[in-house]
């Protein structure tokens, strides 16, 4: 596992405390309080057009600040030197809390938790482009590039895209460990996030609209053409993924108990043009939803019993707060699992998309 691990409480330290370490391959820094609440699912958005030759895509992710999770928009960044690629950071589970593993620049894309960030980062490696004789060539099958301006392009269709939008590695999330090649990549020479990337995070942290508590998992600024450019036509918002939560009803990302969750939304009715196949898909949807309802009922009963037991014991505030945090973690892990199930089902039932 790569060495830069940050257990975050203060996002101000997320980049500044780790970005300027002399060795990204040997130091491990843990800062702040334990995060016991899983990050929200990754929003769905379109990639802004590449602003120029040499810019590399860095996916958006959920950061942690004083007000909880906030969205750091995906953006195009100039590579620090030819031949270097970006390995995204990711959230993992360890020692009873969620831990942020910082991203880095290096000659090989390493382990990033198996997270499907999209746009070339589909959980393992990177298929969005490659370096050749000092120039970066963009794979237009997954990258948004103006080919009349940038000519070093190619089109190589990606056939093994599994997009779940799950944002963390660990129980209830992505279950994957680094392979031998990724372990080797962690021992190569690395460079930390650039100054522009650090400033990008700082601006995102200070923007109330990017806080999960405000946008309920749907940031109005999901991606930008360049770091820190949060306004203008090249700043894009979240695309509705079908069944995504709205601000006018309870948000799943802030629910503490299973009984606080909004009703399960049924995916769009299958419409393949094949009546027999549509019937099969509808039955599959009914089966998945029924099981998810049972999961909610079971967790609700368990949490209610634990709350009643604590009340009878006249528990102090610290014990009550600890149980609330545990219940919220249980609820969010179930939501993440159900979201992944539904997205996996709908992706199977839908025609393959060429680009996220």
DANOR-V682638 format. One record per pair of residues at least 12 apart in sequence whose ideal C-beta (glycine too) atoms are under 6 Angstrom apart, sorted by the first residue. I is the first residue (numbers start at 0). GAP is how many residues later the second one is. D is the distance in whole Angstrom. If there is no record, write none. Layout:
<<I GAP D> <I GAP D>>
This chain:
<<1 184 4> <2 22 6> <2 23 6> <2 24 6> <2 25 5> <3 14 5> <3 20 6> <3 98 5> <4 23 5> <4 94 5> <4 96 5> <5 12 6> <5 23 6> <5 25 6> <5 94 5> <6 23 4> <6 92 5> <7 24 5> <7 56 5> <7 92 5> <8 23 2> <8 24 4> <9 22 5> <10 52 5> <10 53 5> <10 54 4> <10 194 5> <12 18 5> <14 178 6> <14 183 5> <14 186 5> <16 12 6> <16 14 5> <17 84 5> <18 173 4> <18 174 5> <18 179 6> <23 80 5> <23 166 4> <24 162 6> <33 63 4> <34 29 6> <34 62 5> <34 63 4> <35 61 6> <35 289 5> <35 293 5> <36 291 6> <37 130 6> <37 294 4> <37 295 6> <38 23 4> <38 30 6> <38 52 5> <38 128 5> <38 129 5> <39 22 6> <39 172 5> <39 177 4> <39 213 4> <40 124 5> <40 126 6> <40 298 5> <41 123 4> <41 125 5> <42 175 6> <42 179 6> <42 195 4> <43 195 5> <43 197 4> <44 177 4> <44 178 5> <44 191 6> <44 193 5> <44 194 5> <45 190 5> <46 72 5> <46 97 4> <47 175 5> <47 177 4> <47 186 5> <47 188 6> <48 95 5> <48 97 6> <49 26 6> <49 95 5> <50 25 6> <50 174 5> <50 175 6> <52 97 5> <53 24 6> <54 21 4> <54 23 6> <55 21 6> <55 23 5> <55 30 5> <56 19 6> <56 62 5> <57 17 6> <57 19 5> <57 28 5> <58 15 5> <58 29 5> <58 58 4> <58 62 6> <59 12 6> <59 13 5> <59 14 4> <59 163 6> <61 105 6> <64 140 5> <66 144 5> <67 144 6> <67 145 6> <68 143 4> <69 135 6> <69 140 5> <69 141 5> <70 139 5> <70 148 4> <71 129 6> <71 132 5> <72 148 5> <72 149 6> <72 150 5> <72 151 5> <73 149 4> <74 149 5> <74 152 5> <75 149 6> <76 120 6> <79 25 5> <79 111 5> <79 114 6> <81 52 5> <82 24 6> <82 48 5> <83 21 5> <84 24 5> <85 19 6> <86 16 6> <86 17 6> <86 22 5> <86 23 5> <86 25 6> <87 15 5> <87 24 5> <87 29 6> <88 12 6> <88 13 5> <88 14 4> <89 22 5> <89 23 3> <89 25 5> <89 79 6> <90 77 4> <91 21 6> <91 77 4> <91 78 6> <92 77 3> <92 78 6> <103 86 4> <104 86 4> <105 82 5> <105 84 5> <106 81 6> <107 77 4> <108 16 6> <108 17 4> <109 72 5> <109 75 4> <109 76 5> <110 67 4> <110 71 4> <112 56 4> <113 55 6> <113 60 4> <113 62 3> <115 47 5> <115 48 6> <117 238 4> <118 23 6> <119 22 5> <121 39 5> <126 31 5> <127 14 5> <127 15 5> <134 17 5> <136 15 5> <136 17 6> <137 15 5> <138 17 5> <139 13 5> <139 15 5> <140 14 5> <140 15 6> <140 16 5> <140 17 6> <141 16 6> <163 176 5> <163 179 6> <165 170 6> <165 174 5> <171 161 3> <171 164 5> <171 165 5> <172 163 6> <195 31 4> <198 29 6> <199 27 4> <199 28 5> <202 25 5> <211 41 6> <215 29 6> <215 31 5> <215 35 4> <216 28 6> <216 36 5> <217 20 4> <218 19 6> <219 17 5> <220 14 5> <221 14 6> <221 15 6> <221 16 5> <222 13 5> <242 22 4> <248 13 5> <249 12 5> <251 83 5> <254 76 5> <255 68 6> <255 71 6> <255 72 5> <256 46 5> <256 70 6> <257 38 5> <257 41 4> <257 42 4> <257 73 5> <258 41 5> <263 25 6> <263 28 6> <266 18 6> <266 79 5> <269 12 6> <269 79 6> <280 68 5> <287 53 6> <287 57 6> <291 46 5> <298 35 6> <302 24 5> <309 13 6>>
